[in-house]
Amino acid sequence: MRPGSESTADVVVVGGGPAGSATAIWCARHGLRVVLVERQAFPRHRPGETLPPGVEPLFRQLGVLETVERAAFTRHPGTWVTWSGPPRFDPFGADSDGPWLGYQAPRHHLDRILLDAAAASGALICQPGHALEPLDQQGRVAGVRTANARIAAHWVVDAGGGSHWLARRYGIPLDYASPRMIARYGYARGACPDRDAAPRIIADEKGWTWTAGIADGLYHWTRLSFAEDDPLHDRPPAEFERLAPVWSRPRGADVTWRMVREPAGPGYVCVGDAAAVLDPSSSHGVLKAIMSGMMAAHVIVEQMRGAATASASILAYTRWISGWFRADAEALTRSYR
């Protein structure tokens, strides 16, 4: 868009990660005019490369399964788990075709695939583009003002992550379900054959550590500490000590369990981490991000077609997000106990 320009769209999506791209793909494929605003140029690095087999049908629905298969991401049949007991291998399952396989998908590669699919579906991609503030029209979100343009829209989708861009600007409260949690993560290069076969999560009295091979010679680790005196919170795990770190220092992510109290409202929907955040021990973050984007797009499309009222669409999405957040938070609480 030209600096200072004004335009209109049916949907403006703020954020080009899996949730935002899924929203854009689904809306654009159903004939809506979509503008997606992503602040950062790609490639960018994000944690969350481990995807369960349940993501495969979503890739198929979004039209990216063939592209994902060509990317030749590492596949694995389950996870090694050490959690209140001896080590055990937890397989994803199997059917007559063989074991179900998850993915180790480097996020910079997966995000690129999904964003390209959004563009191919007809969404206008503004990248890098900085969304400054939502446009307000008598208490209803009515578009977005970016650093370069003013975009009026029927719906604004916040897919900008755990900073909760839209909720904070509108003063929408966050409901917390855990103490503050910061996950540290990093990458290492070299050879660790044990992690090439399957990821591993190990819990101890001060937290848990996740390790996985995500590409040939590239490994990821995440450490979530429950204690301030945890000696492992800021350094690679023992199995990666002989590998070369990709970064000089680990990075951090706020994974405190929280949900936007009103994840949908007049003219807006929050998806992915912008709607709700749980810690990554279940390895379902990207799956839930894609699902929330597709669900948000569904209710938007139904409303725009006249098949549902705006209030019914808002209520349906809010109930869906609230339901899975409560269920997952309760399951994680039982697991940690």
C-alpha contacts under 8 A as a table, 3 or more apart, distances in Angstrom:
res1	aa1	res2	aa2	distance
1	M	5	S	6.73
1	M	126	C	7.38
1	M	148	N	7.19
1	M	149	A	6.92
2	R	5	S	5.43
2	R	148	N	6.76
2	R	149	A	7.17
3	P	147	A	7.89
3	P	148	N	4.33
3	P	149	A	5.92
4	G	148	N	5.43
4	G	149	A	5.01
4	G	150	R	7.37
5	S	148	N	7.02
5	S	149	A	4.88
5	S	150	R	6.48
6	E	149	A	5.70
6	E	150	R	4.83
6	E	151	I	5.86
6	E	152	A	7.81
7	S	149	A	7.69
7	S	150	R	6.47
7	S	151	I	4.94
7	S	152	A	6.30
8	T	151	I	5.37
8	T	152	A	4.64
8	T	153	A	5.70
9	A	12	V	6.70
9	A	32	L	7.98
9	A	33	R	5.17
9	A	34	V	5.90
9	A	35	V	6.70
9	A	151	I	7.00
9	A	152	A	6.25
9	A	153	A	4.79
9	A	154	H	7.14
10	D	32	L	5.87
10	D	33	R	5.02
10	D	34	V	6.08
10	D	153	A	5.04
10	D	154	H	5.09
10	D	155	W	6.33
11	V	27	C	7.88
11	V	32	L	7.24
11	V	33	R	6.37
11	V	34	V	4.89
11	V	35	V	6.42
11	V	153	A	5.55
11	V	154	H	6.07
11	V	155	W	4.80
11	V	156	V	5.74
11	V	157	V	7.27
12	V	34	V	5.84
12	V	35	V	4.84
12	V	36	L	5.80
12	V	37	V	7.46
12	V	143	G	6.85
12	V	144	V	7.28
12	V	151	I	7.72
12	V	153	A	6.35
12	V	155	W	6.42
12	V	156	V	4.85
12	V	157	V	6.14
13	V	16	G	7.87
13	V	20	G	6.15
13	V	23	T	7.60
13	V	24	A	6.88
13	V	34	V	7.40
13	V	35	V	6.19
13	V	36	L	4.58
13	V	37	V	6.13
13	V	156	V	5.94
13	V	157	V	4.65
13	V	158	D	6.21
13	V	159	A	6.63
14	V	20	G	6.95
14	V	36	L	5.96
14	V	37	V	4.93
14	V	38	E	6.26
14	V	131	A	6.89
14	V	156	V	7.58
14	V	157	V	6.11
14	V	158	D	5.14
14	V	159	A	5.37
14	V	160	G	5.76
15	G	20	G	5.43
15	G	21	S	7.86
15	G	36	L	6.89
15	G	37	V	5.84
15	G	38	E	4.73
15	G	39	R	7.08
15	G	158	D	6.88
15	G	159	A	4.68
15	G	160	G	4.40
15	G	161	G	7.56
16	G	19	A	7.46
16	G	20	G	4.99
16	G	21	S	5.46
16	G	36	L	6.90
16	G	37	V	6.93
16	G	38	E	5.09
16	G	111	D	7.51
16	G	115	L	6.43
16	G	159	A	7.15
16	G	160	G	7.56
17	G	20	G	5.38
17	G	21	S	5.97
17	G	111	D	5.72
17	G	114	L	7.87
17	G	115	L	7.54
17	G	159	A	7.25
17	G	160	G	7.77
18	P	21	S	5.26
18	P	22	A	5.91
18	P	111	D	6.14
18	P	114	L	6.59
18	P	115	L	8.00
18	P	286	V	6.70
18	P	289	A	6.15
18	P	290	I	5.58
18	P	293	G	7.88
19	A	22	A	5.25
19	A	23	T	6.24
19	A	159	A	6.04
19	A	271	V	6.11
19	A	272	G	5.29
19	A	286	V	7.83
19	A	289	A	4.58
19	A	290	I	4.73
19	A	291	M	7.51
19	A	292	S	6.59
19	A	293	G	4.65
19	A	294	M	7.82
20	G	23	T	5.15
20	G	24	A	6.20
20	G	36	L	7.68
20	G	157	V	7.67
20	G	158	D	7.73
20	G	159	A	4.94
20	G	160	G	7.75
20	G	271	V	7.37
20	G	272	G	7.90
20	G	293	G	6.23
21	S	24	A	5.00
21	S	25	I	6.02
21	S	36	L	7.95
21	S	114	L	5.75
21	S	115	L	5.42
21	S	117	A	7.82
21	S	118	A	5.77
21	S	293	G	7.65
22	A	25	I	5.18
22	A	26	W	6.18
22	A	62	L	7.14
22	A	114	L	7.16
22	A	118	A	7.44
22	A	290	I	5.68
22	A	291	M	8.00
22	A	293	G	5.21
22	A	294	M	5.79
23	T	26	W	5.41
23	T	27	C	6.12
23	T	290	I	7.91
23	T	293	G	4.36
23	T	294	M	5.36
23	T	295	M	8.00
23	T	296	A	6.71
23	T	297	A	5.16
24	A	27	C	5.28
24	A	28	A	5.89
24	A	34	V	6.35
24	A	35	V	7.80
24	A	36	L	6.98
24	A	118	A	5.72
24	A	123	A	6.38
24	A	297	A	7.55
25	I	28	A	5.31
25	I	29	R	6.02
25	I	62	L	6.83
25	I	117	A	6.76
25	I	118	A	4.58
25	I	119	A	7.88
25	I	121	S	5.84
25	I	122	G	7.95
25	I	123	A	7.25
26	W	29	R	5.26
26	W	30	H	6.43
26	W	62	L	7.12
26	W	294	M	6.31
26	W	297	A	5.93
26	W	298	H	7.49
27	C	30	H	5.24
27	C	31	G	6.71
27	C	32	L	5.51
27	C	33	R	7.77
27	C	34	V	7.05
27	C	297	A	5.47
27	C	298	H	7.58
27	C	300	I	7.75
27	C	301	V	6.53
28	A	31	G	5.23
28	A	32	L	4.96
28	A	33	R	6.25
28	A	34	V	6.06
28	A	118	A	7.66
28	A	121	S	5.79
28	A	122	G	5.76
28	A	123	A	5.94
29	R	32	L	7.31
29	R	121	S	5.87
29	R	122	G	7.51
30	H	301	V	7.07
32	L	301	V	7.73
33	R	122	G	7.80
33	R	123	A	6.85
34	V	122	G	7.48
34	V	123	A	4.81
34	V	124	L	6.20
35	V	123	A	5.64
35	V	124	L	4.70
35	V	125	I	6.03
35	V	126	C	7.30
36	L	123	A	6.75
36	L	124	L	6.10
36	L	125	I	4.93
36	L	126	C	6.02
37	V	125	I	6.20
37	V	126	C	4.80
37	V	127	Q	6.20
37	V	128	P	7.38
37	V	129	G	5.40
37	V	130	H	7.01
37	V	131	A	6.89
38	E	41	A	7.70
38	E	125	I	7.62
38	E	126	C	6.24
38	E	127	Q	5.06
38	E	128	P	5.61
38	E	129	G	5.36
38	E	130	H	6.94
39	R	127	Q	6.15
39	R	128	P	4.68
39	R	129	G	4.63
39	R	130	H	4.95
39	R	131	A	7.43
40	Q	44	R	7.50
40	Q	127	Q	6.73
40	Q	128	P	5.19
40	Q	129	G	7.40
41	A	44	R	7.17
41	A	127	Q	6.25
41	A	128	P	5.41
42	F	108	H	7.15
42	F	112	R	7.25
43	P	108	H	5.23
43	P	109	H	7.55
43	P	112	R	7.51
44	R	107	R	7.85
44	R	108	H	5.36
45	H	107	R	6.28
45	H	108	H	5.51
46	R	107	R	5.87
46	R	108	H	7.17
47	P	107	R	7.05
47	P	185	Y	7.36
48	G	51	L	7.78
48	G	107	R	6.88
48	G	280	P	7.54
48	G	283	S	7.18
48	G	285	G	6.72
48	G	286	V	6.54
49	E	103	Y	7.66
49	E	104	Q	5.37
49	E	105	A	4.80
49	E	106	P	5.28
49	E	107	R	5.65
49	E	214	I	7.04
49	E	286	V	7.96
50	T	102	G	7.31
50	T	103	Y	5.81
50	T	104	Q	4.78
50	T	105	A	6.39
50	T	214	I	7.95
50	T	283	S	6.07
50	T	284	H	7.98
51	L	54	G	7.96
51	L	55	V	6.67
51	L	102	G	5.54
51	L	103	Y	4.96
51	L	104	Q	6.37
51	L	105	A	7.26
51	L	283	S	6.58
51	L	284	H	6.69
51	L	286	V	6.90
51	L	287	L	6.80
52	P	55	V	6.06
52	P	92	F	7.70
52	P	101	L	7.32
52	P	102	G	4.42
52	P	103	Y	6.47
52	P	283	S	7.33
52	P	284	H	7.01
52	P	287	L	7.59
53	P	56	E	5.76
53	P	92	F	7.45
53	P	100	W	6.21
53	P	101	L	5.51
53	P	102	G	4.49
53	P	103	Y	7.22
54	G	57	P	6.57
54	G	58	L	7.57
54	G	287	L	7.58
55	V	58	L	5.22
55	V	59	F	6.31
55	V	287	L	5.79
56	E	59	F	5.10
56	E	60	R	6.35
56	E	65	L	7.03
57	P	60	R	4.90
57	P	61	Q	6.22
58	L	61	Q	5.03
58	L	62	L	6.16
58	L	290	I	7.67
58	L	291	M	7.74
59	F	62	L	5.12
59	F	63	G	6.14
59	F	64	V	5.25
59	F	65	L	4.81
59	F	68	V	7.94
60	R	63	G	5.07
60	R	64	V	6.05
60	R	65	L	4.89
60	R	66	E	7.95
61	Q	64	V	7.82
62	L	65	L	7.72
63	G	66	E	7.56
63	G	117	A	7.67
64	V	67	T	5.21
64	V	68	V	6.12
64	V	113	I	7.40
64	V	114	L	7.23
64	V	117	A	6.98
65	L	68	V	5.02
65	L	69	E	6.10
66	E	69	E	5.03
66	E	70	R	6.20
67	T	70	R	5.08
67	T	71	A	6.29
67	T	113	I	7.30
68	V	71	A	5.07
68	V	72	A	6.98
68	V	73	F	7.37
68	V	110	L	7.77
68	V	113	I	7.54
69	E	72	A	5.44
69	E	73	F	7.23
73	F	103	Y	6.33
73	F	104	Q	5.97
73	F	105	A	5.56
73	F	214	I	7.78
73	F	215	A	7.11
74	T	103	Y	5.82
74	T	104	Q	5.11
74	T	105	A	7.01
74	T	214	I	6.45
74	T	215	A	6.34
75	R	101	L	5.73
75	R	102	G	5.48
75	R	103	Y	4.69
75	R	104	Q	6.18
76	H	79	T	7.98
76	H	101	L	5.12
76	H	102	G	5.31
76	H	103	Y	6.45
76	H	104	Q	7.73
76	H	197	A	6.49
76	H	198	A	5.54
77	P	91	P	5.64
77	P	92	F	5.97
77	P	93	G	7.73
77	P	99	P	6.29
77	P	100	W	5.90
77	P	101	L	4.54
77	P	102	G	6.21
77	P	198	A	7.19
78	G	89	F	6.95
78	G	90	D	5.46
78	G	91	P	4.03
78	G	92	F	5.09
78	G	101	L	7.18
78	G	102	G	7.10
78	G	198	A	6.38
78	G	199	P	7.55
79	T	89	F	5.80
79	T	90	D	5.31
79	T	91	P	6.47
79	T	198	A	5.62
79	T	199	P	5.16
79	T	200	R	5.57
79	T	201	I	7.51
80	W	87	P	6.79
80	W	88	R	5.75
80	W	89	F	4.44
80	W	90	D	6.15
80	W	198	A	6.87
80	W	199	P	6.24
80	W	200	R	4.49
80	W	201	I	6.36
81	V	87	P	5.57
81	V	88	R	5.39
81	V	89	F	6.08
81	V	90	D	6.83
81	V	200	R	5.85
81	V	201	I	5.12
81	V	202	I	6.09
82	T	85	G	6.23
82	T	86	P	5.89
82	T	87	P	4.41
82	T	88	R	6.49
82	T	201	I	6.28
82	T	202	I	4.66
82	T	203	A	6.07
83	W	86	P	7.36
83	W	87	P	7.46
83	W	201	I	7.89
83	W	202	I	6.22
83	W	203	A	5.22
83	W	204	D	7.70
84	S	203	A	7.44
92	F	99	P	7.48
92	F	100	W	5.82
92	F	101	L	7.00
92	F	102	G	7.72
93	G	99	P	5.87
93	G	100	W	5.50
94	A	97	D	7.46
94	A	98	G	5.40
94	A	99	P	3.97
94	A	100	W	5.12
95	D	98	G	5.40
95	D	99	P	6.44
95	D	100	W	7.50
104	Q	212	A	7.93
104	Q	213	G	7.27
104	Q	214	I	4.85
104	Q	215	A	7.35
105	A	109	H	7.19
105	A	110	L	6.27
105	A	214	I	6.25
105	A	215	A	7.82
106	P	109	H	5.52
106	P	110	L	6.30
106	P	214	I	6.18
106	P	215	A	7.33
107	R	110	L	4.95
107	R	111	D	5.73
108	H	111	D	5.37
108	H	112	R	6.28
109	H	112	R	5.22
109	H	113	I	6.41
110	L	113	I	5.12
110	L	114	L	6.35
111	D	114	L	5.25
111	D	115	L	6.06
112	R	115	L	5.17
112	R	116	D	6.00
113	I	116	D	5.30
113	I	117	A	6.26
114	L	117	A	5.02
114	L	118	A	6.32
115	L	118	A	5.01
115	L	119	A	6.43
116	D	119	A	5.11
116	D	120	A	6.15
117	A	120	A	4.92
117	A	121	S	6.08
118	A	121	S	5.09
118	A	122	G	6.65
118	A	123	A	5.63
119	A	122	G	5.27
119	A	123	A	4.87
119	A	124	L	6.23
119	A	125	I	6.40
120	A	123	A	7.24
126	C	129	G	5.33
129	G	146	T	6.88
129	G	147	A	7.05
129	G	148	N	7.81
130	H	146	T	5.40
130	H	147	A	5.58
131	A	134	P	7.88
131	A	144	V	6.62
131	A	145	R	6.08
131	A	146	T	4.23
131	A	147	A	6.58
132	L	144	V	7.44
132	L	145	R	5.71
132	L	146	T	5.06
132	L	147	A	6.39
133	E	144	V	5.92
133	E	145	R	5.47
133	E	146	T	7.09
133	E	166	L	7.82
133	E	169	R	7.46
134	P	141	V	6.42
134	P	142	A	7.25
134	P	143	G	5.78
134	P	144	V	4.35
134	P	145	R	6.11
134	P	166	L	7.11
134	P	169	R	7.93
135	L	141	V	5.81
135	L	142	A	5.22
135	L	143	G	4.80
135	L	144	V	5.11
135	L	145	R	6.42
135	L	152	A	7.50
136	D	139	G	5.99
136	D	140	R	5.57
136	D	141	V	4.84
136	D	142	A	5.46
136	D	143	G	7.32
137	Q	140	R	5.12
137	Q	141	V	6.32
137	Q	142	A	5.86
139	G	266	P	7.78
140	R	266	P	5.10
140	R	267	G	5.69
141	V	155	W	7.24
141	V	156	V	6.90
141	V	266	P	6.31
141	V	267	G	4.71
141	V	268	Y	6.08
142	A	152	A	5.84
142	A	153	A	5.38
142	A	154	H	5.92
142	A	155	W	6.68
142	A	156	V	7.19
142	A	267	G	6.19
143	G	150	R	7.65
143	G	151	I	5.45
143	G	152	A	4.17
143	G	153	A	4.52
143	G	154	H	7.05
143	G	155	W	6.97
143	G	156	V	6.05
144	V	150	R	6.14
144	V	151	I	5.30
144	V	152	A	6.51
144	V	153	A	7.71
144	V	156	V	7.40
145	R	148	N	7.85
145	R	149	A	6.00
145	R	150	R	4.46
145	R	151	I	6.13
146	T	149	A	5.20
146	T	150	R	6.17
146	T	151	I	7.80
153	A	156	V	6.76
154	H	267	G	6.14
155	W	267	G	4.65
155	W	268	Y	5.36
155	W	269	V	7.57
155	W	300	I	7.60
156	V	267	G	6.18
156	V	268	Y	4.70
156	V	269	V	6.48
157	V	268	Y	5.66
157	V	269	V	4.86
157	V	270	C	5.65
157	V	271	V	7.06
158	D	161	G	7.90
158	D	164	H	7.64
158	D	165	W	6.99
158	D	166	L	6.26
158	D	268	Y	7.53
158	D	269	V	6.30
158	D	270	C	4.67
158	D	271	V	6.20
158	D	274	A	6.26
159	A	270	C	6.26
159	A	271	V	5.28
159	A	272	G	6.19
159	A	273	D	7.33
159	A	274	A	5.70
160	G	163	S	7.07
160	G	164	H	6.92
160	G	165	W	6.62
160	G	273	D	7.61
160	G	274	A	5.97
161	G	164	H	6.26
161	G	165	W	7.87
161	G	272	G	6.67
161	G	273	D	4.61
161	G	274	A	4.50
162	G	254	D	7.70
162	G	273	D	4.90
162	G	274	A	5.02
162	G	275	A	7.87
162	G	276	A	7.72
162	G	277	V	6.92
163	S	274	A	6.81
164	H	167	A	5.43
164	H	168	R	6.03
164	H	260	V	7.96
164	H	273	D	7.76
164	H	274	A	4.80
164	H	275	A	7.34
165	W	168	R	5.63
165	W	169	R	6.44
165	W	274	A	7.40
166	L	169	R	5.18
166	L	170	Y	6.29
166	L	270	C	7.93
167	A	170	Y	5.23
167	A	171	G	5.87
167	A	172	I	4.84
167	A	173	P	7.27
167	A	260	V	7.06
168	R	171	G	4.94
168	R	172	I	6.13
168	R	173	P	7.74
169	R	172	I	7.82
172	I	260	V	6.99
172	I	261	R	6.78
172	I	262	E	6.83
173	P	260	V	6.25
173	P	261	R	5.74
173	P	262	E	7.84
174	L	258	R	6.32
174	L	259	M	5.54
174	L	260	V	4.54
174	L	261	R	5.48
175	D	258	R	5.45
175	D	259	M	5.30
175	D	260	V	6.27
175	D	261	R	5.94
176	Y	179	P	7.88
176	Y	256	T	7.50
176	Y	257	W	5.83
176	Y	258	R	4.34
176	Y	259	M	6.66
177	A	256	T	7.77
177	A	257	W	5.22
177	A	258	R	5.86
177	A	329	A	7.28
178	S	181	M	7.77
178	S	256	T	6.10
178	S	257	W	5.31
178	S	258	R	7.58
179	P	256	T	6.53
179	P	257	W	7.78
180	R	254	D	7.76
180	R	255	V	7.68
180	R	256	T	5.01
180	R	257	W	7.94
181	M	224	L	7.28
181	M	225	S	7.43
181	M	226	F	7.35
181	M	254	D	6.05
181	M	255	V	5.39
181	M	256	T	4.61
181	M	257	W	7.89
181	M	279	D	7.89
182	I	224	L	6.47
182	I	225	S	7.30
182	I	252	G	6.32
182	I	253	A	5.57
182	I	254	D	4.65
182	I	255	V	5.70
182	I	256	T	7.01
183	A	222	T	6.54
183	A	223	R	5.62
183	A	224	L	4.55
183	A	225	S	7.10
183	A	252	G	5.52
183	A	253	A	5.26
183	A	254	D	6.46
183	A	255	V	6.50
184	R	222	T	5.60
184	R	223	R	5.20
184	R	224	L	6.49
184	R	233	H	6.61
184	R	234	D	6.45
184	R	250	P	6.09
184	R	251	R	5.54
184	R	252	G	4.43
184	R	253	A	6.54
185	Y	220	H	7.38
185	Y	221	W	5.48
185	Y	222	T	4.22
185	Y	223	R	6.25
185	Y	250	P	5.45
185	Y	251	R	5.47
185	Y	252	G	6.27
186	G	220	H	5.94
186	G	221	W	5.59
186	G	222	T	6.75
186	G	236	P	7.34
186	G	245	P	7.52
186	G	246	V	7.35
186	G	247	W	6.95
186	G	249	R	7.79
186	G	250	P	5.00
186	G	251	R	6.40
187	Y	218	L	7.02
187	Y	219	Y	5.51
187	Y	220	H	4.56
187	Y	221	W	6.35
187	Y	245	P	5.92
187	Y	246	V	5.37
187	Y	247	W	7.03
188	A	218	L	5.91
188	A	219	Y	5.21
188	A	220	H	6.54
188	A	240	F	7.13
188	A	243	L	5.76
188	A	244	A	5.24
188	A	245	P	4.20
188	A	246	V	5.21
189	R	217	G	5.45
189	R	218	L	4.74
189	R	219	Y	6.27
189	R	243	L	5.60
189	R	244	A	5.12
189	R	245	P	6.37
189	R	246	V	6.75
190	G	217	G	5.04
190	G	218	L	6.64
190	G	243	L	5.14
190	G	244	A	6.46
191	A	217	G	5.62
191	A	218	L	7.94
191	A	243	L	7.13
192	C	195	R	5.74
192	C	196	D	6.71
192	C	213	G	7.91
192	C	217	G	7.90
192	C	239	E	7.57
192	C	240	F	7.40
193	P	196	D	5.07
193	P	197	A	7.13
194	D	197	A	6.07
194	D	198	A	7.40
195	R	198	A	5.41
195	R	199	P	5.71
195	R	200	R	7.33
195	R	211	T	7.17
195	R	212	A	5.47
195	R	213	G	5.34
196	D	199	P	7.66
196	D	212	A	7.25
196	D	213	G	5.17
197	A	213	G	7.96
198	A	212	A	6.77
198	A	213	G	7.49
199	P	210	W	7.32
199	P	211	T	5.67
199	P	212	A	4.24
199	P	213	G	6.81
200	R	210	W	5.73
200	R	211	T	5.37
200	R	212	A	6.47
201	I	208	W	6.80
201	I	209	T	5.55
201	I	210	W	4.42
201	I	211	T	6.54
202	I	208	W	5.42
202	I	209	T	5.33
202	I	210	W	6.66
203	A	206	K	7.91
203	A	207	G	5.83
203	A	208	W	4.06
203	A	209	T	6.50
204	D	207	G	5.48
204	D	208	W	5.95
206	K	225	S	5.78
206	K	226	F	5.32
206	K	227	A	5.51
206	K	230	D	6.12
207	G	223	R	7.33
207	G	224	L	5.47
207	G	225	S	4.35
207	G	226	F	5.25
207	G	227	A	7.43
208	W	223	R	5.94
208	W	224	L	5.55
208	W	225	S	6.75
209	T	221	W	7.11
209	T	222	T	5.71
209	T	223	R	4.55
209	T	224	L	6.59
209	T	237	P	7.43
210	W	221	W	5.41
210	W	222	T	5.06
210	W	223	R	6.45
210	W	281	S	7.99
211	T	219	Y	7.27
211	T	220	H	5.75
211	T	221	W	4.44
211	T	222	T	6.66
212	A	219	Y	5.66
212	A	220	H	5.38
212	A	221	W	6.56
213	G	216	D	7.57
213	G	217	G	7.52
213	G	218	L	6.00
213	G	219	Y	4.28
213	G	220	H	6.27
214	I	218	L	5.91
214	I	219	Y	5.55
214	I	220	H	6.67
215	A	218	L	5.07
215	A	219	Y	7.03
221	W	236	P	6.94
221	W	237	P	7.43
223	R	232	L	7.45
223	R	233	H	5.89
223	R	234	D	7.80
224	L	233	H	6.90
225	S	228	E	7.35
225	S	230	D	6.45
225	S	232	L	7.99
225	S	233	H	5.93
226	F	230	D	7.71
227	A	230	D	5.44
230	D	233	H	5.68
231	P	234	D	7.41
232	L	235	R	5.79
232	L	236	P	7.56
232	L	237	P	7.25
234	D	250	P	6.45
235	R	250	P	7.00
236	P	240	F	6.13
236	P	241	E	6.44
237	P	240	F	5.60
237	P	241	E	6.55
238	A	241	E	5.18
239	E	242	R	7.51
240	F	243	L	5.21
241	E	244	A	7.92
245	P	248	S	6.77
247	W	250	P	6.61
255	V	277	V	6.26
255	V	278	L	5.88
255	V	279	D	4.89
255	V	280	P	7.63
256	T	277	V	6.83
256	T	278	L	6.48
256	T	279	D	6.69
257	W	276	A	7.54
257	W	277	V	5.28
257	W	278	L	4.58
257	W	279	D	6.61
257	W	329	A	7.61
258	R	276	A	5.62
258	R	277	V	5.31
258	R	278	L	6.86
259	M	263	P	7.73
259	M	275	A	5.82
259	M	276	A	4.10
259	M	277	V	6.38
259	M	322	S	7.95
259	M	325	F	7.54
260	V	263	P	5.25
260	V	274	A	7.69
260	V	275	A	5.46
260	V	276	A	6.27
262	E	265	G	6.65
262	E	318	T	6.88
263	P	269	V	5.96
263	P	270	C	5.20
263	P	271	V	7.76
263	P	275	A	5.52
263	P	317	Y	7.90
263	P	318	T	5.93
263	P	321	I	7.62
264	A	267	G	7.99
264	A	268	Y	5.63
264	A	269	V	4.29
264	A	270	C	6.16
264	A	314	I	5.37
264	A	315	L	7.70
264	A	317	Y	6.83
264	A	318	T	5.98
265	G	268	Y	5.40
265	G	269	V	6.57
265	G	314	I	5.78
266	P	310	A	7.47
266	P	311	S	7.78
266	P	314	I	7.59
269	V	296	A	6.75
269	V	314	I	7.87
270	C	274	A	5.48
270	C	275	A	4.76
271	V	274	A	5.44
271	V	275	A	4.94
271	V	276	A	7.73
271	V	289	A	6.71
271	V	292	S	5.47
271	V	293	G	5.67
271	V	296	A	7.14
272	G	275	A	5.62
272	G	276	A	6.53
272	G	277	V	7.81
272	G	285	G	7.99
272	G	288	K	6.75
272	G	289	A	4.08
272	G	290	I	7.29
272	G	292	S	6.01
272	G	293	G	6.92
273	D	276	A	4.95
273	D	277	V	5.10
273	D	289	A	7.08
274	A	277	V	7.65
275	A	321	I	7.74
276	A	321	I	7.81
276	A	325	F	7.08
278	L	285	G	7.86
278	L	329	A	7.37
279	D	282	S	7.66
280	P	283	S	5.28
280	P	284	H	7.05
280	P	285	G	6.42
282	S	285	G	7.74
283	S	286	V	7.83
284	H	287	L	5.13
284	H	288	K	6.01
285	G	288	K	5.27
285	G	289	A	6.09
286	V	289	A	4.88
286	V	290	I	6.19
287	L	290	I	5.35
287	L	291	M	6.20
288	K	291	M	4.93
288	K	292	S	5.94
289	A	292	S	5.23
289	A	293	G	6.23
290	I	293	G	5.13
290	I	294	M	6.24
291	M	294	M	5.17
291	M	295	M	6.04
292	S	295	M	4.99
292	S	296	A	5.97
292	S	321	I	7.64
293	G	296	A	5.16
293	G	297	A	6.12
294	M	297	A	5.05
294	M	298	H	6.09
295	M	298	H	5.01
295	M	299	V	6.44
295	M	317	Y	7.19
296	A	299	V	5.42
296	A	300	I	6.20
296	A	317	Y	6.64
297	A	300	I	5.04
297	A	301	V	6.00
298	H	301	V	5.18
298	H	302	E	6.16
299	V	302	E	5.08
299	V	303	Q	6.16
299	V	308	A	7.97
299	V	313	S	5.22
299	V	314	I	7.75
299	V	316	A	7.65
299	V	317	Y	7.09
300	I	303	Q	5.16
300	I	304	M	6.09
300	I	313	S	7.01
301	V	304	M	5.07
301	V	305	R	6.06
302	E	305	R	5.21
302	E	306	G	6.31
302	E	307	A	5.09
302	E	308	A	5.63
302	E	313	S	7.71
303	Q	306	G	5.12
303	Q	307	A	5.79
303	Q	308	A	4.75
303	Q	309	T	5.61
303	Q	310	A	5.82
303	Q	313	S	6.54
304	M	307	A	7.60
305	R	308	A	7.72
306	G	309	T	6.84
308	A	312	A	6.21
308	A	313	S	6.41
309	T	312	A	5.17
309	T	313	S	6.23
310	A	313	S	5.10
310	A	314	I	6.16
311	S	314	I	5.12
311	S	315	L	6.14
312	A	315	L	5.10
312	A	316	A	6.05
313	S	316	A	5.18
313	S	317	Y	6.26
314	I	317	Y	5.42
314	I	318	T	6.11
315	L	318	T	5.13
315	L	319	R	6.08
316	A	319	R	5.36
316	A	320	W	6.26
317	Y	320	W	5.08
317	Y	321	I	6.24
318	T	321	I	5.34
318	T	322	S	5.98
319	R	322	S	5.15
319	R	323	G	5.89
320	W	323	G	5.23
320	W	324	W	6.46
321	I	324	W	5.57
321	I	325	F	6.09
322	S	325	F	5.18
322	S	326	R	6.11
323	G	326	R	5.42
323	G	327	A	6.20
324	W	327	A	5.04
324	W	328	D	5.94
325	F	328	D	5.26
325	F	329	A	5.96
326	R	329	A	5.13
326	R	330	E	6.10
327	A	330	E	5.26
327	A	331	A	6.24
328	D	331	A	5.02
328	D	332	L	6.10
329	A	332	L	5.15
329	A	333	T	6.09
330	E	333	T	5.07
330	E	334	R	6.30
331	A	334	R	5.23
331	A	335	S	6.24
332	L	335	S	4.93
332	L	336	Y	6.14
333	T	336	Y	5.21
333	T	337	R	6.20
334	R	337	R	5.18
